[in-house]
Amino acid sequence: MIDQVRPASLQDWLQAHQDAQPVVLDVREPWELQTASIKPAADFRLVSIPMGEIPARLAELDPATPVACLCHHGARSQRVAAFLAANGFDSVVNIAGGIHAWALERDPEVPVY
């Protein structure tokens, strides 16, 4: 079971993992990143890898680093989070509601699409 974290409460999850510099993994397509993107912050590293490229690029991610997966509404990121967990990643969550919820709950400057 993959834990779900709303963007509004992501800060609590990040603080709980602050010793390991968590990753927010954006699994959306390049055109989506151009439409709306989040900004990296001091408490997380932002990595963008489209969902379809995750298996081939898995070595770019550290299984010991906490990962919060992000997509448009949360379905693709849920699948990626499950894939990561099945491949030995210790701490993985899905950002429920995706970047759409991020714009509504965390950063109103992020465009809604």
Backbone as CSV, one residue per row, in Angstrom:
resi,resn,N_x,N_y,N_z,CA_x,CA_y,CA_z,C_x,C_y,C_z
1,MET,0.840,-1.188,0.000,0.000,0.000,0.000,0.883,1.250,0.000
2,ILE,0.636,2.126,-0.915,1.407,3.367,-1.025,0.689,4.456,-0.235
3,ASP,1.421,5.124,0.640,0.849,6.232,1.401,0.542,7.398,0.473
4,GLN,-0.536,8.103,0.779,-0.970,9.272,0.024,-0.708,10.521,0.871
5,VAL,-0.111,11.531,0.263,0.157,12.790,0.953,-0.428,13.909,0.101
6,ARG,-1.301,14.701,0.688,-1.847,15.868,-0.010,-0.774,16.953,-0.061
7,PRO,-0.765,17.775,-1.104,0.208,18.865,-1.161,0.175,19.761,0.075
8,ALA,-0.996,19.962,0.642,-1.112,20.823,1.824,-0.377,20.258,3.031
9,SER,-0.199,18.932,3.090,0.499,18.327,4.229,1.856,17.742,3.836
10,LEU,2.312,18.032,2.631,3.608,17.521,2.182,4.749,18.018,3.061
11,GLN,4.617,19.236,3.574,5.679,19.801,4.408,5.987,18.903,5.605
12,ASP,4.965,18.321,6.209,5.178,17.424,7.350,5.990,16.201,6.932
13,TRP,5.666,15.636,5.758,6.407,14.473,5.262,7.854,14.851,4.961
14,LEU,8.048,16.012,4.341,9.411,16.469,4.032,10.226,16.654,5.307
15,GLN,9.630,17.257,6.321,10.351,17.485,7.582,10.694,16.168,8.265
16,ALA,9.825,15.182,8.140,10.101,13.879,8.743,11.273,13.179,8.065
17,HIS,11.611,13.598,6.859,12.704,12.985,6.100,13.827,13.981,5.783
18,GLN,13.905,15.057,6.539,14.847,16.133,6.229,16.305,15.691,6.261
19,ASP,16.632,14.645,6.993,18.019,14.185,7.072,18.488,13.535,5.767
20,ALA,17.560,13.209,4.871,17.923,12.493,3.642,17.657,13.285,2.366
21,GLN,17.355,14.583,2.457,16.997,15.410,1.298,16.082,14.642,0.340
22,PRO,14.797,14.602,0.650,13.840,13.873,-0.182,13.781,14.401,-1.614
23,VAL,13.261,13.544,-2.480,13.082,13.886,-3.886,11.587,13.983,-4.174
24,VAL,11.176,15.032,-4.871,9.855,15.074,-5.482,10.095,14.667,-6.932
25,LEU,9.532,13.527,-7.304,9.719,12.960,-8.632,8.501,13.293,-9.487
26,ASP,8.689,14.186,-10.432,7.615,14.593,-11.340,7.648,13.663,-12.541
27,VAL,6.588,12.876,-12.725,6.570,11.853,-13.778,5.745,12.274,-14.986
28,ARG,5.425,13.564,-15.089,4.646,14.063,-16.226,5.517,14.203,-17.476
29,GLU,4.858,14.365,-18.596,5.524,14.506,-19.891,6.124,15.910,-20.036
30,PRO,7.140,16.065,-20.914,7.780,17.375,-21.086,6.810,18.510,-21.404
31,TRP,5.805,18.261,-22.248,4.853,19.337,-22.562,4.085,19.770,-21.315
32,GLU,3.849,18.833,-20.396,3.145,19.174,-19.160,4.023,20.033,-18.258
33,LEU,5.310,19.732,-18.240,6.253,20.522,-17.439,6.301,21.960,-17.946
34,GLN,6.185,22.132,-19.267,6.170,23.478,-19.839,4.884,24.215,-19.485
35,THR,3.805,23.478,-19.317,2.509,24.070,-18.991,2.452,24.521,-17.535
36,ALA,2.923,23.663,-16.641,2.885,23.961,-15.205,3.957,23.154,-14.500
37,SER,4.767,23.821,-13.708,5.818,23.133,-12.972,5.943,23.699,-11.571
38,ILE,6.459,22.857,-10.698,6.755,23.321,-9.349,8.212,23.750,-9.312
39,LYS,8.558,24.469,-8.266,9.938,24.915,-8.093,10.607,24.085,-7.005
40,PRO,11.868,23.686,-7.219,12.562,22.988,-6.139,12.683,23.915,-4.933
41,ALA,12.794,23.319,-3.771,12.906,24.097,-2.538,14.068,23.563,-1.717
42,ALA,14.384,24.255,-0.670,15.506,23.856,0.177,15.280,22.491,0.823
43,ASP,14.007,22.118,1.007,13.730,20.867,1.714,13.457,19.673,0.800
44,PHE,13.585,19.840,-0.523,13.487,18.702,-1.433,14.213,19.001,-2.738
45,ARG,14.615,17.922,-3.392,15.224,17.996,-4.710,14.166,17.595,-5.721
46,LEU,14.050,18.341,-6.803,13.066,18.046,-7.847,13.746,17.278,-8.971
47,VAL,13.163,16.134,-9.327,13.653,15.317,-10.436,12.464,15.078,-11.369
48,SER,12.678,15.278,-12.666,11.627,15.043,-13.652,12.035,13.898,-14.570
49,ILE,11.246,12.823,-14.528,11.434,11.673,-15.414,10.038,11.229,-15.844
50,PRO,9.714,11.304,-17.125,8.385,10.854,-17.565,8.123,9.397,-17.166
51,MET,6.880,9.111,-16.829,6.517,7.782,-16.337,7.047,6.661,-17.232
52,GLY,6.919,6.791,-18.529,7.347,5.739,-19.436,8.847,5.499,-19.457
53,GLU,9.628,6.442,-18.932,11.082,6.301,-18.912,11.614,5.801,-17.572
54,ILE,10.752,5.675,-16.581,11.209,5.290,-15.232,11.976,3.968,-15.229
55,PRO,11.460,2.883,-15.831,12.219,1.622,-15.769,13.640,1.741,-16.329
56,ALA,13.798,2.419,-17.454,15.113,2.550,-18.083,16.035,3.499,-17.319
57,ARG,15.448,4.407,-16.547,16.246,5.409,-15.851,16.250,5.210,-14.335
58,LEU,15.846,4.049,-13.891,15.739,3.761,-12.459,17.043,4.005,-11.713
59,ALA,18.170,3.764,-12.364,19.474,3.947,-11.721,19.758,5.406,-11.370
60,GLU,18.993,6.350,-11.933,19.175,7.764,-11.599,18.617,8.111,-10.221
61,LEU,17.849,7.187,-9.649,17.240,7.402,-8.343,17.893,6.499,-7.302
62,ASP,18.007,6.993,-6.083,18.612,6.233,-4.984,17.507,5.585,-4.157
63,PRO,17.493,4.249,-4.060,16.443,3.571,-3.299,16.393,3.956,-1.818
64,ALA,17.483,4.500,-1.294,17.515,4.896,0.120,16.975,6.306,0.346
65,THR,16.761,7.054,-0.730,16.262,8.430,-0.621,14.741,8.433,-0.655
66,PRO,14.092,9.116,0.283,12.635,9.221,0.250,12.168,9.915,-1.034
67,VAL,11.105,9.369,-1.645,10.594,9.891,-2.906,9.089,10.159,-2.785
68,ALA,8.693,11.357,-3.188,7.276,11.712,-3.301,6.986,11.881,-4.784
69,CYS,6.090,11.050,-5.327,5.800,11.045,-6.754,4.662,12.012,-7.085
70,LEU,4.824,12.729,-8.204,3.885,13.765,-8.620,3.542,13.608,-10.096
71,CYS,2.255,13.759,-10.430,1.831,13.827,-11.828,0.729,14.876,-11.922
72,HIS,-0.173,14.746,-12.886,-1.225,15.753,-13.070,-2.296,15.662,-11.983
73,HIS,-2.883,14.470,-11.807,-3.931,14.298,-10.802,-3.633,13.213,-9.767
74,GLY,-2.604,12.416,-9.971,-2.221,11.417,-8.977,-2.268,9.973,-9.421
75,ALA,-2.816,9.676,-10.595,-2.916,8.282,-11.042,-1.580,7.734,-11.547
76,ARG,-0.918,8.486,-12.431,0.380,8.016,-12.935,1.404,7.937,-11.819
77,SER,1.414,8.946,-10.963,2.393,8.952,-9.874,2.138,7.804,-8.906
78,GLN,0.888,7.406,-8.733,0.566,6.246,-7.891,1.190,4.984,-8.479
79,ARG,1.073,4.822,-9.792,1.663,3.650,-10.451,3.185,3.661,-10.335
80,VAL,3.787,4.831,-10.502,5.247,4.931,-10.369,5.665,4.649,-8.931
81,ALA,4.934,5.169,-7.966,5.261,4.919,-6.554,5.210,3.420,-6.258
82,ALA,4.202,2.736,-6.772,4.103,1.289,-6.561,5.266,0.561,-7.231
83,PHE,5.640,1.009,-8.426,6.781,0.418,-9.128,8.067,0.602,-8.322
84,LEU,8.280,1.822,-7.805,9.480,2.077,-7.010,9.496,1.210,-5.761
85,ALA,8.375,1.128,-5.071,8.301,0.312,-3.851,8.596,-1.156,-4.166
86,ALA,8.102,-1.644,-5.302,8.343,-3.030,-5.695,9.793,-3.264,-6.109
87,ASN,10.515,-2.177,-6.369,11.913,-2.284,-6.782,12.880,-1.830,-5.697
88,GLY,12.463,-1.927,-4.450,13.380,-1.747,-3.327,13.500,-0.353,-2.758
89,PHE,12.650,0.574,-3.173,12.714,1.914,-2.602,12.043,1.887,-1.234
90,ASP,12.763,2.392,-0.226,12.341,2.262,1.169,11.188,3.181,1.561
91,SER,11.194,4.402,1.074,10.206,5.391,1.504,9.644,6.114,0.288
92,VAL,8.437,5.709,-0.104,7.801,6.280,-1.288,6.368,6.665,-0.935
93,VAL,5.964,7.865,-1.360,4.576,8.303,-1.205,4.089,8.857,-2.539
94,ASN,2.777,8.922,-2.662,2.149,9.542,-3.816,1.585,10.889,-3.380
95,ILE,1.829,11.919,-4.180,1.243,13.229,-3.898,-0.172,13.201,-4.479
96,ALA,-1.138,12.984,-3.593,-2.537,12.822,-3.986,-3.075,14.113,-4.594
97,GLY,-3.721,13.976,-5.717,-4.276,15.139,-6.403,-3.325,15.784,-7.374
98,GLY,-2.057,15.361,-7.357,-1.062,15.824,-8.312,-0.815,17.326,-8.311
99,ILE,-0.290,17.782,-9.444,0.050,19.203,-9.556,-1.205,20.076,-9.538
100,HIS,-2.328,19.497,-9.919,-3.586,20.241,-9.838,-3.871,20.617,-8.379
101,ALA,-3.771,19.645,-7.496,-3.974,19.916,-6.067,-2.852,20.797,-5.511
102,TRP,-1.631,20.621,-6.042,-0.498,21.445,-5.618,-0.834,22.921,-5.849
103,ALA,-1.380,23.225,-7.026,-1.737,24.613,-7.362,-2.822,25.144,-6.434
104,LEU,-3.773,24.299,-6.073,-4.880,24.730,-5.226,-4.507,24.814,-3.744
105,GLU,-3.615,23.911,-3.286,-3.334,23.795,-1.861,-1.994,24.382,-1.415
106,ARG,-1.044,24.467,-2.320,0.317,24.793,-1.903,0.898,26.026,-2.596
107,ASP,0.658,26.166,-3.893,1.264,27.263,-4.637,0.310,27.766,-5.717
108,PRO,-0.453,28.826,-5.427,-1.426,29.322,-6.399,-0.801,29.902,-7.658
109,GLU,0.517,30.085,-7.691,1.174,30.583,-8.897,1.369,29.484,-9.951
110,VAL,1.184,28.223,-9.558,1.279,27.126,-10.507,-0.019,27.087,-11.309
111,PRO,0.080,27.148,-12.651,-1.137,27.123,-13.474,-1.905,25.806,-13.334
112,VAL,-3.209,25.896,-13.392,-4.075,24.723,-13.404,-4.392,24.424,-14.867
113,TYR,-4.263,23.167,-15.233,-4.586,22.785,-16.620,-5.385,21.510,-16.640
